[in-house]
Amino acid sequence: MKSLDQVLSGRHVGVFVAAALTVLVILSLTHPVALLIVGGFPLVAWMMITAARRFVLVIGGAFAVLQSTDGLSAAKFGYFVIFLICLALSATRLQNHLENPSMAPWRSIRWLCPGLAFYFSATSAIAVSHGSTLENWLRDIISYMLLATIPVLVVDAAAGLGRRGAARLVAVAGLLGAVGFSVSWLSRRGVSDLPLAHLVFPSLALCVVPFAYALTKALTGRASRARWGLLATSILTFLLVTGTRTSVVFVVSLLAVVGRKSKNLASLARVAAIVVPLTIGVVAGVVLIAGHLVSNDEFLPRRLNALSAVFSTDGATRDESYLIRRQAYDNALDAWRKDPLFGAGPGYLYPTADGSGRSGTTLDTPYLILSKFGLVGTLVIAGYLLAFLMNTRRSRLVVGYSTTSTTVRTSTLIFIALFPFGQLLDDKGMPIGLALLLLLVIVDLRERYEPLHSHPQITDKITPKA
């Protein structure tokens, strides 16, 4: 009988590879879908082996699938099946991770995540009672369900993903998110015809954490500061090339990084010193990228004129974008008044604010969360987010100030500044962005806990008083 080494000899491997290539070629010519299944299944199975790979699979799948607006397609259904499998695998390991002493600040995840997921599931009854279909509810609840459940995947992935791996993942996600937002935004307004518009994931909220992290590393880091500065410049450039006034909000992040060095913040002099090269880089980048992305030469000057008009005496009242957003505020409040306690539910169709007579499940207004979930749901979601913010603070008290704590501070300020301009939680990139922030926090907590607490005298010097 032949041994395994003999069976796997070079000749046999060559025959196997030749046969496999023949099958793949035939499938590519006759049944492309079958090729996708045959080729994709082994890749997905390999990605599910470790927790870190599963998290990358979920993030990568979101980029590949959630950018489309074709309803509950087969690709989306497949993605959510994969997501549920990954979630189930990580949930079985959650208790073991939380028993680690370093994870004490995050043990509330055991009831926070299931509790919010149960509440979101219950909103289906509210949505149906207000005339929404289950399909519309399911399409609308996706980003909220991700918000409730993805922390379980993060805790599992953080145990096997080091600080360097987490930083790389954040950088790649931020750059892809910025490119996706820029290309998609320009394509929807008919000033760019790149084929990437339907292949990349457009999300402004997703860019917040990577930009804050890159800016923090550039200002307070000890190594690779130029590379992180280039990343921050690139993200901001892709956002500003759209001419959206919302993107200008990212500039306020500089305020969050100013402070004492003992808190891992940068001095005012260092921040002022980086403003000049950052501004030059962003302006040069906008001009360069606009030349390749924007097909209408009058687009950027028109957007700049609109931006300057807002700061005039009556500019806002004459600005079309401002008027549309004000109408969106009114539409959301009208729907909320029908059921102030529980709202209209996810999937409710609002008349669009542009006066076209169409309807949709989202509006550019922070009142959308109040309209969908009412006072009760808004308090539930706010409590969930506040609990995570408090857990982040507890983590900082355990291991002291770091790049991660500054990133949390900077990201929080940007999110607050973005709040009046739209409904962030309706953005499918928001839960992914928060997951990346949570990943940075937990990886930092796990890696710094053991060295600090094995030397109590060091802990006393670094950890601030509560």
N, C-alpha and C positions, 0 to 999 in steps of 0.2 A: 504493500500500500504506500502511495506517495506521501511524503511529508508535506507540511504546509509550506516550507521553504521551496520545495520543488514545484508545487502548484503555482506559487507566486513568482516563478522564475521570469526573467526578462521576456522570453518568447510568449508566455501565457499572458503577461500584462499587456504586451503589444497587441495581441489578438483581441483582448478585451477592450482596449482603448479604441481600436479600429472599429469593432462592432458597435461600441457606444456612439462613436462619432457618426457612423452610418445611420443609426436610429435617429439621432438628433437632427441630421440633415433631412431625412425623410419627413420627420415631424414638422420641421420648420417650413417645408414646402407644402405639406398637406393639411396639417392641423396645428396652427400656431398656438392655440389655447392649450392643447395637450403638451406642447413643448414647454410652455410656461409652467404647467403643473409638474412635469417631469423634472425640469431644471430647478424650479423654485422650491419644491418640497424638501429635497436634501439640504438646500441652503437654510431654509427655515428651521429644519430639525437640528442642524448644526448650531444655529444661533441660539437655540433654546437650551443648550447644554449647561451654560453657566448663567448666573444672575446678571452679570455685567453685559453679556451678549444679549440677553432677553431685553434689558433696558434699551440697548442700542437698537434692537429690532423694533421695539415699540416706537421709539423716536423716529427712526428711519421710515417705518411704515406710515407714520403720520405725515411726513414730508411727501411720500409717494402717493398717498391716497386722499387725504383730507383736503387737498387743494381744489378738488373738483366740485362742481355744483350740480352733478347729475343725479341727485337724490340717493336712495339706498341702492347703489350699484353692487354688482357681484364683487368688485374689488373691495368696496367698503365692508361688505358683509364678511368677506374673508379676513380682512384686517381685524375686525372686532372679534371674530372667532379666535384668531391668534392672540389678540390682546387678553381675552378671557382665560386662555390656557396659560399664558405667562403670569397673569394675575393669580390664578389658582396655585401655580407652582411656587410663587413667591409668598403667598399667604400661608402655605404650610411651614415656611421657615421663619415667619415673622416673629413668633414667640421666642425662638432661640436667639434671634438678633437682639430683641428687646431686653433679654435677661443679662446682656453684657452691661457691666457697670457704666460704661461710657454712654450708653443709650438711655440712661435714666430720664433726661429731659424730654424724651420722645415716646414714652410709654403710653401716653394718652392716645396715640394713633390707633391702639387696639379698639377703641370705641368711637373715636372721632370719624374715621373713614367709613366704617359700616353704618354709623348713624346718619351721616350725610347722604350716603348712597341710598339708604332706605327712604329718606325723605324725598329725594329726587324721583325715586320709583313711584312714590305715592302721588306725585304731581300729575301722573297720567290721568287719574280720575278727575282732577280739577280741570285739566286741559280739555278732556272730552265733554265735561259739563258746560264748557264755554264754546262748544262747537268745533274744536280742533279735531283733526283725524289722528289716529295713533301713529301713522307714518310721519306726519308733520311733527308730532311730539317727539318721536324717536330721533328724527333728524336734528331737532333743536336741543335735545337734552344731552347730546354727545359730549360737548365741551364741559358741561357741568359734571357728568359722570366721570370724565377723565380727572377733573379737579378732585373728586371725592376718592378715587381709587388709586391713582398713579403713585401717591406716596408709599404705598406698600411695595411697589416695584423699586422705588428709590432706596428704601431701607435695605432691601435685599442686595441691590446692585452696589451700594456703598461699601458693603463688607468685602467685596472683591475688586473694587476699582480704586486705585490709588489717586493721590492728589493730581499727579501729572495726567493720568488718563481722564479724570473728570474735567480738568482744564482744557484739554484738547477737544473733548466732546462739546463743551460749552462754546469754544471758539468756532468750531465747524458749524454748529447749529445756529449761532448768531450770524455768521456770514451768509449762510444759505437763506436764513429768514430775511435778512436785509435785501439780498438780491431778489428773492421772491416777491417781497413787498413792492420793491421798486418796479420790476418788470410787469407785475400784475396790475399795479395802479396805473401805470402809463398805458398799458394795452387797453384797459377798460375805458380810457378816455380818448382812444383812437389816435394817440401820438406816438405809438410804438407798435411795430408789427413783428417782434421777435417771436419765434416759435416756443421760447421758454415759458411763455405766459401761462401755459396749461401744464407745465411740468414741475414747477417749483411751488413751494408752500408760502403763500403771502400772509405775513403776520407782523404787525407793528409791535404788539405786546411781547412776542417772542424775542425781539431784539433788545429788550430792556436789560435783562440780566447779563447777557454776554457783553453788551456795551459797558455796563457798570463795572463788570469784572475786569475787562480790558483796560478801562480808564484807571481803575484802582491799581492794577499791576504796573501800569505805566508811570504812575505818580508815586507809589509807595513801595513798589517791588525792588528787589535787589539784583535780579538778573533778567535779561531779555526785555528790558523796558522799552527799547526801540520797537521790537516786534509787537508788543502789546499795544504800544501807541499807534502803530500802523493799523492794527486791527480795529481799534476804536475809531480811528480816522476813516477807515473803509466803511464801517457800519454806518457812521453818521453821514458819510458822503452818499451812499446809496439811498438813505432815507430822505436827505435834503434835495436830491436830484428830482424828486417828484414835485417839489414846490409846495408840499403840504405844510400848512402852518403848525399842524400838530407835531411834526418832526422837530420843530424849533424847541419844543419843550425839553428835549434831551440835553440842551445846553445847561439847564438848571442843575444837572448832576454835578457840575463843578463846585457848587455851593456845599454839597454833602461831603466832599473829599477834604475840605479845608478844616484844619484843626491841629491839635497837639500830636506830636510824633508818638507819644506814649500810648495813644489810642489808634495807632496805625493810620494816621491821617497825614496829609501833606500841608506844608506851610503855605501861607498866602503867596510868598515869593515864588515858590516852585510852581504853584498853579498858574500864577501870572506868566511865568516863563514858558509854560507849555501852551498857553493860549495862542501865541503868535504862530509857532509852527503848525499847531492844530488848525488854525484858521486858514493859513496858506495851503495846507494839504487838502482841506475840505473844499476850498474854492477851486483849486487846480483839479481836484478829483471830479467835482461837479461838472466843470467845463469839459473835461476829457470824456467822462462817462456819458454826458448828455449828447456829445457828438456821435456816439455809437448807439445809444438807446432811443433818443428822441428824434423823430422824423420831421417834426414841425419846428422850424427855426423860431417862430414867434411864441412858442409855448412858455419857455422859462421867463422871458421878459414880461409876459402877461401875468404869470404867477407872482413875480416879484412886485409888480404894480398892485396886484390885489392884496399882497401882504402889507405893503406900505399904506394902502388905503384904509386898512382896518384901524390904524393908529391915528387917523385923522378925526376931526370932530364928529362927523356923521358917517364915517366910512363903514362902520359895522352895519348900520341900518340899510346901506346901499349894496352891501356885499351879498352876492347870491348864495355863497356857501353858508354864511351866517344865517340868512333867512331860512334856508332849508333845515339847518340844525335847530333853529327856534321852532319851526313847524314840527320837527321830530319830537321835541320836548312836549309840545301840546298833544300830539297824537298818543304818546306814551301815557301822559297823565289822564287823558280821556278814557283809555282802556283801564287804567288802575282804579278810577272812580267807580267802575262797575262792580268791583269786588275788592275793597281796600284791604281786607284781612289776608286773603289767599291769592289775589291776583287772577289774571286771565289764564295762567298756565303756559308752559313752554309749547311752542307750535301755534300759538295764536297769530292770526294774520292781521298785521297793521297796514293801513293805507300808507304808501310811501310818501315821504315828505316833499318830493320834487313835483307833486301835482300831476304826475303822469297817469293816475288812476289805477296803477298796479298795487299789489300788496305783497308783503314779505314778513318774515318772522323776526326781523331785527331792525333796529333804528339806531342812529348815532346820538344817543343820549344816555346819561347815567341813570335816568329814571326807568330805563327798560327793565332793570332787575326788580324794581318796585312794581312795575306793571305786570311782570310775569309771575312773581312769587308773592306779591303783597307784603304787608308789614311782617307777617309771621315768617315767611321764607327769607325775607331780607335780613331779619335778625338772626335766623339760623345760619345763613351763609356768612354774615359778618362775624358771628361768634366763632365759626370754624376758622376763618382767616385770622382773627385776633388770637385764637389759641395757638396757631402755628407761629405767629409773630412772637408770642410770649415764650414758646418753646425755643425759638431761635435766640431770644435774649438769655434764657437759662443756659443754653449751650455756650454763649459768650462768657457768662459768669463762671462757667466751669473751666474753660481753657484760655480765657483772656482775649484780648483784641488781636485781630489778624486781618489779612486781606479779605477773608470771607465776611467778617463782621462789617467791614467798610463797604463791601459789595451789597450786603443786606441793607445798610443805611442808604446807600446811593440809589439802589433799585426801588426802595420804598418811596423815596422822594419823587422819583420819576413817575411811578405809578399814581401817586397822589396828584401830581401835576397833570397827568393824562386823564384823570377821572372825569373832569367836566366835558371832555370832548367826545365821549362815546361810552359804550358799554364794553369794558375790557373783558368781563367774564364770558361774553358771547363770542369773543375771539378764540378760536380753537388753539391758537398759539399760546394763550395765557396759561392754561394748565401745564403745558410743556415748559414754558419759561419758569414757572414756579417750581416745577419738578427739578429743573437744572439748578435753581437756587438752593433747593432743599438738598440736592446731591452735594453741592459744594459745602454746605453747612455740616452735614453728617460725616462726610469724608474727613473734613478738617477736625471735627470733634473726635472721631475714632483714632486718627493718626496722632493727635496732640495729647490725648487723654493719658495714655500710658506713660510717656516720658515725664509729663508734668506731675502726675500723682505718684510716681515712684520716687520723686524727690520733693517732699512737702515744702522745703525751704524755697524752691524755685516757684512753686505754685503761689506761695504767699506774696511773692514780689510781682507776679504777673497778673493774677486775678484781681480785678477791681472789686471794691466793696459793693454789696447789693444796694 
